[in-house]
Amino acid sequence: MDNWLSRRRFLELCATTSTAGSAVSAVRQASEDDGSKYAPPRLHSAGSTQLHSQAEDTAPVDIRGAVYVPTRAFNRYQMWREYDPDVTERDLGYAARLNLNSIRTWLSYEYWLEDREAHGEKLEHFLETADMYGIRVLLGLFDSIGEEPTLDNLIGSDLHSAVQTFSPSTRTMRNPTLWDNPRDFILWFMRRYNNDSRLLAIELSNEPGWRPERRRFVRGMSDIFTLHRGSIPLTIGSTSLTNNTDYLEWGMDILQFHYNFAQSPSHFRRVLRQAEHIQSKYETPVWLSEWQRIRPGGSFFADLDGETRFPDYSSMARLLQTTNIGNFFWSLMLRPASELHFRHQGMVNGLFHEDGAVWSLDDARAITAMSGDPSFGGTERQAYPDWMAELKSPTYPRSKPYPR
């Protein structure tokens, strides 16, 4: 694997670092025309920023990002089908207020099948807008988490039943004779964007996870994905650092792990020390690409009550500030929880209301502190937006969680 650590060496590292014993188990839980409709205004052009090292910048964390899906989009198909240039410009402006330099989001394969030209125009506007704010994009092609991408699921907008959808369909993933369209999607994207400096990295899929047909599909797609690599690094969203032993062998360049809910500050510190050690020893970028809060509980899908239903980014942000692990919190915009299991218990996640107020000033300041500037001024509103008000009364029984 040339410069990459072998699977065996990587597993040995995870097993022998002084912090690995508890950290590994914790992590396991764990797009030109200025007259176009989609041309962003030249607000305060920052150009494509280069992410500085700690020695060159006062920022203690080089890659500071957020996961982005618009507030009222329940899935990526809705994000792109209902794409609103004004909303994108507003929301990425909020990201700039936090001194973020990165955004993680995804395309929609299903919307691309429906109208690839429109998807391309909207993507170009998104990337141009991010560039104007000095933000680079970690952009995903497929997603392995959610519900089947049926028409009802793709367009559903009821607060209590609308879902995130995986991509592509189970039927497509299980049948290699149906893989021509997904390959064409990858080619369409890579021929346009594999050297685009507005991108931070390209993510083949998010959390191929534990379902064999999803892993086989993503493994099959990785061949054409890596064959058409350019200067932009490649990656796969991963729940666990140990899953990256496979993804590195598939040709990925960056390690990701997700740790949305840490059981305690000490537990989270151990996980971060392990990630720092791997990043330093092997000179391989390691990104925590999903995180939310400290939340006691036995598993990701622990039942919630009281304040555990609400954001608390400061509980993890202050620990992240002591490391140089690139990270993306979930999510920039205040949204109903993606998983119905949590949404039916009244959970919301995110920071910014649509009008620019934040759920928590303490959270906002803890996030901006990762840039070296802890100041943030604004309005705090710890209340459900009117259109989410029904979440105040949790609806039981709880829904079945997405398989992970």
C-alpha positions in Angstrom: 0.0 0.0 0.0 3.0 2.3 -0.6 2.9 5.0 2.1 -0.1 3.5 3.9 0.1 1.5 7.0 -0.9 -2.1 6.5 -4.0 -3.6 8.0 -2.1 -5.6 10.5 0.2 -2.7 11.6 -2.9 -0.5 12.0 -4.7 -3.0 14.1 -1.6 -3.5 16.2 -1.4 0.2 16.7 -5.0 0.4 17.8 -4.4 -2.5 20.2 -1.1 -1.3 21.7 -1.2 2.4 22.2 -1.5 3.3 25.9 -5.0 4.7 25.4 -6.3 2.2 23.0 -8.0 -0.3 25.2 -11.0 1.8 26.1 -10.6 4.2 23.1 -11.1 1.6 20.4 -14.3 0.3 22.0 -15.5 3.9 22.5 -14.9 4.8 18.8 -16.6 1.7 17.7 -19.8 3.0 19.4 -19.5 5.5 18.4 -20.2 24.1 -8.4 -20.0 30.1 -13.6 -22.0 32.7 -15.1 -22.4 35.7 -12.9 -25.9 36.3 -14.3 -27.1 32.8 -13.4 -29.8 32.2 -10.9 -27.3 30.3 -8.9 -24.4 32.8 -9.1 -23.6 34.0 -5.5 -23.0 37.6 -4.8 -19.4 38.7 -4.4 -19.9 39.5 -0.7 -16.4 39.4 0.7 -14.3 37.2 -1.6 -11.8 35.2 0.3 -10.7 32.9 -2.5 -9.8 29.3 -1.9 -8.1 29.3 1.4 -5.2 27.1 2.2 -5.5 25.4 5.6 -2.5 26.5 7.6 -0.6 24.3 10.0 -0.5 25.2 13.6 3.0 26.6 13.3 1.8 29.0 10.6 -1.4 30.2 12.3 -2.7 31.0 15.7 -5.6 28.6 15.2 -5.1 25.5 17.4 -7.3 23.4 15.1 -6.5 23.4 11.4 -9.8 22.0 10.1 -12.8 23.4 11.8 -16.1 22.4 10.2 -19.7 21.5 10.5 -22.1 19.0 8.9 -24.5 20.9 6.7 -28.0 20.1 5.5 -30.6 22.9 5.3 -32.9 23.2 8.3 -36.0 22.1 6.5 -34.5 19.4 4.3 -35.1 15.9 5.8 -32.7 14.3 3.4 -30.2 15.1 0.6 -32.7 14.7 -2.2 -34.8 17.5 -0.7 -31.7 19.6 -0.1 -30.9 19.6 -3.8 -34.4 19.4 -5.3 -35.6 22.4 -3.2 -32.3 24.2 -3.4 -32.6 27.9 -2.6 -29.5 30.0 -3.4 -30.5 32.6 -0.7 -30.6 29.9 2.0 -27.2 28.6 1.0 -25.7 32.1 1.1 -27.3 32.8 4.4 -26.3 29.6 6.1 -22.7 29.5 4.9 -22.6 33.1 6.2 -23.4 31.7 9.6 -20.6 29.2 9.3 -18.2 32.1 8.5 -19.4 33.8 11.8 -18.0 30.8 13.6 -14.7 31.1 11.9 -15.2 27.7 10.3 -13.1 26.9 7.3 -14.8 23.6 6.3 -18.3 22.2 5.6 -19.2 18.5 5.2 -22.2 17.7 3.0 -23.4 15.3 0.4 -24.8 15.2 -3.2 -28.0 13.3 -4.0 -27.6 10.4 -6.4 -31.4 10.1 -6.7 -31.8 13.8 -7.7 -28.9 13.4 -10.2 -30.8 10.6 -11.8 -33.8 12.9 -12.1 -32.0 16.0 -13.4 -28.2 16.0 -13.6 -27.9 19.4 -15.3 -29.9 21.1 -12.5 -27.9 19.3 -9.9 -24.7 20.4 -11.5 -25.8 24.1 -11.6 -26.9 24.0 -8.0 -23.6 22.3 -6.9 -21.6 25.0 -8.7 -23.5 27.7 -6.8 -22.9 25.9 -3.5 -19.1 25.6 -4.1 -18.8 29.2 -5.3 -20.6 30.4 -2.2 -18.4 28.4 0.1 -15.4 29.7 -1.7 -16.5 33.3 -1.2 -16.5 32.7 2.5 -13.1 31.0 2.5 -14.8 27.6 3.3 -13.7 24.3 1.6 -16.1 21.4 1.2 -15.8 17.8 2.2 -18.3 16.5 -0.3 -19.9 13.0 -0.2 -21.3 11.1 -3.2 -23.3 8.3 -1.5 -24.7 7.7 2.0 -25.3 4.3 3.6 -27.3 5.5 6.5 -31.1 6.0 6.6 -34.2 4.5 5.1 -34.9 3.0 1.6 -35.0 5.8 -1.1 -38.6 5.2 -2.1 -40.5 8.1 -3.6 -42.5 8.5 -0.4 -39.3 8.6 1.7 -37.5 11.0 -0.6 -40.3 13.6 -0.7 -41.9 13.0 2.8 -42.0 16.2 4.9 -44.1 15.3 7.9 -42.2 16.2 11.1 -43.0 12.8 12.7 -42.3 10.5 9.8 -40.0 12.2 7.2 -36.6 10.4 7.0 -33.1 10.5 5.9 -32.5 8.1 3.0 -29.6 6.0 2.1 -28.2 5.9 -1.5 -28.5 4.0 -3.8 -31.4 1.6 -3.2 -30.9 -1.8 -1.7 -31.9 -3.4 -5.0 -29.1 -1.5 -6.8 -26.5 -2.3 -4.2 -27.3 -6.0 -4.2 -27.2 -6.4 -8.0 -23.8 -5.6 -9.7 -25.6 -5.6 -13.1 -27.3 -2.4 -11.9 -24.0 -0.6 -11.1 -23.6 1.3 -14.4 -25.6 4.3 -13.2 -23.7 4.7 -9.9 -20.4 4.4 -11.9 -21.6 7.1 -14.3 -22.5 9.3 -11.3 -18.9 8.9 -10.0 -17.4 9.6 -13.4 -19.7 12.7 -13.9 -18.4 14.1 -10.7 -14.8 13.1 -10.8 -14.2 14.4 -14.3 -15.4 17.8 -13.2 -14.1 18.1 -9.6 -11.2 15.7 -8.8 -8.8 18.6 -9.0 -11.1 21.4 -7.7 -9.4 23.4 -5.0 -12.7 24.4 -3.5 -13.0 20.9 -2.2 -11.3 19.7 0.9 -11.8 16.0 0.2 -14.2 13.7 -1.7 -16.1 11.1 0.3 -17.2 8.1 -1.6 -19.9 7.1 1.0 -20.9 7.7 4.5 -20.8 4.7 6.9 -20.9 1.7 4.6 -21.1 0.1 8.1 -22.1 -3.4 9.0 -24.5 -4.4 6.2 -22.7 -6.7 3.7 -24.5 -5.5 0.6 -23.5 -1.9 1.3 -19.9 -2.7 2.0 -19.7 -4.8 -1.3 -21.3 -1.9 -3.2 -18.9 0.7 -1.8 -15.9 -1.6 -2.3 -17.0 -2.1 -6.0 -17.4 1.7 -6.5 -14.0 2.4 -4.9 -12.2 1.0 -8.0 -13.5 3.6 -10.4 -13.4 6.2 -7.7 -9.7 5.8 -7.1 -8.9 5.2 -10.8 -10.1 8.8 -11.5 -8.4 10.4 -8.5 -6.9 13.8 -8.9 -5.2 16.2 -6.5 -8.2 16.2 -4.0 -7.8 13.5 -1.3 -10.4 10.7 -1.1 -12.1 9.3 2.0 -15.0 7.3 3.4 -17.2 8.3 6.3 -16.5 5.8 9.1 -18.0 5.2 12.5 -14.7 3.7 13.8 -11.0 4.2 13.2 -10.6 0.4 13.0 -12.9 0.3 9.9 -10.3 2.4 8.1 -8.1 -0.6 7.8 -10.3 -1.7 5.0 -10.8 1.8 3.5 -7.1 2.5 3.3 -6.6 -0.8 1.4 -9.4 0.4 -1.0 -7.2 3.5 -1.8 -8.6 6.2 0.6 -6.3 9.0 1.8 -7.9 10.3 4.9 -9.1 8.6 8.0 -12.5 9.5 9.5 -14.2 8.5 12.6 -17.6 9.5 14.2 -18.2 10.0 17.9 -21.4 11.8 18.2 -22.0 11.1 21.9 -19.1 10.6 24.3 -20.0 9.0 27.6 -17.7 11.2 29.7 -14.9 13.9 29.2 -12.3 11.4 30.2 -13.5 8.8 27.7 -13.4 11.5 25.0 -9.9 12.5 25.9 -8.7 9.0 25.5 -10.2 8.7 22.1 -8.6 12.0 21.0 -5.2 10.9 22.2 -5.5 7.7 20.2 -6.5 9.7 17.1 -3.6 12.2 17.6 -1.1 9.3 18.0 -2.2 7.7 14.7 -2.2 11.0 12.9 1.3 11.9 14.1 3.0 8.4 13.8 1.8 7.8 10.3 1.5 11.4 9.0 -2.0 10.5 8.0 -4.9 13.0 8.4 -7.4 11.9 11.0 -10.8 13.7 11.1 -13.5 13.5 13.7 -16.3 14.1 11.1 -19.3 13.8 13.4 -19.5 15.0 17.0 -22.2 16.4 19.2 -22.0 16.3 23.0 -21.1 14.5 26.2 -24.1 12.3 27.0 -24.1 9.5 29.5 -25.7 6.3 28.3 -24.9 2.8 27.3 -25.1 3.1 23.5 -25.6 5.5 20.6 -29.3 4.9 20.7 -29.7 5.4 24.4 -33.1 6.7 25.5 -33.2 10.5 26.2 -34.8 12.8 28.7 -34.5 16.3 29.9 -31.5 18.3 28.7 -29.9 15.3 27.0 -32.3 15.9 24.1 -30.6 19.2 23.3 -27.3 20.5 21.9 -24.3 20.8 24.2 -21.3 21.4 21.8 -19.2 23.1 24.5 -18.9 19.8 26.4 -16.8 18.4 23.6 -15.5 21.5 21.8 -13.3 22.6 24.7 -11.6 19.2 24.7 -11.1 19.3 20.9 -9.4 22.7 21.3 -6.5 20.9 23.0 -5.9 18.7 19.9 -5.2 19.3 16.2 -7.8 16.8 15.1 -9.8 18.2 12.1 -13.4 18.0 13.1 -17.0 18.7 11.9 -19.8 19.1 14.4 -23.4 17.9 13.7 -25.0 20.2 12.6 -24.5 23.9 11.6 -28.3 24.5 11.4 -30.8 23.6 14.1 -32.8 20.6 12.8 -35.0 17.8 14.1 -32.9 14.7 14.8 -32.3 12.7 11.6 -33.1 9.4 13.4 -36.8 9.0 14.2 -35.8 7.1 17.3 -34.4 10.4 18.7 -36.9 12.8 17.0 -39.8 11.0 18.7 -38.2 11.8 22.0 -38.1 15.5 21.2 -34.4 15.7 20.2 -33.0 18.5 18.1 -29.4 19.1 17.1 -27.6 22.0 15.5 -26.6 25.6 16.4 -28.2 28.3 14.2 -31.9 29.1 14.0 -32.9 30.3 10.5 -32.9 33.9 11.6 -29.3 33.7 12.9 -30.0 33.3 16.6 -28.1 30.4 18.2 -29.3 27.7 20.5 -26.4 28.4 22.9 -24.0 31.3 23.0 -21.7 29.1 25.1 -21.6 26.5 22.4 -21.0 29.1 19.7 -18.1 30.6 21.7 -16.6 27.2 22.4 -16.6 26.4 18.7 -15.1 29.8 17.6 -12.4 29.3 20.3 -11.0 26.5 18.1 -9.9 29.2 15.7 -8.1 31.1 18.4 -10.9 33.6 18.9 -13.4 32.8 21.6 -15.6 35.9 21.0 -19.0 35.5 19.4 -21.9 37.9 19.7 -25.5 37.2 19.0 -28.9 36.2 20.3 -29.4 33.0 22.2 -32.8 31.2 21.9 -33.1 27.8 23.5 -36.6 27.0 22.1 -38.0 24.9 19.3 -38.7 26.9 16.2 -42.5 27.2 15.6 -42.5 24.6 12.9 -40.9 22.1 15.2 -43.1 22.9 18.2 -44.8 19.5 18.2 -41.5 18.0 19.3 -42.2 19.4 22.8 -44.5 16.4 23.4 -42.5 13.2 22.6 -44.5 10.6 20.7 -44.1 7.1 21.9 -43.6 4.3 21.2 -40.1 5.1 19.9 -39.3 4.3 16.3 -36.9 1.5 15.4 -33.4 2.9 14.9 -31.5 2.9 11.6 -29.2 -0.2 11.5 -25.6 1.0 11.9 
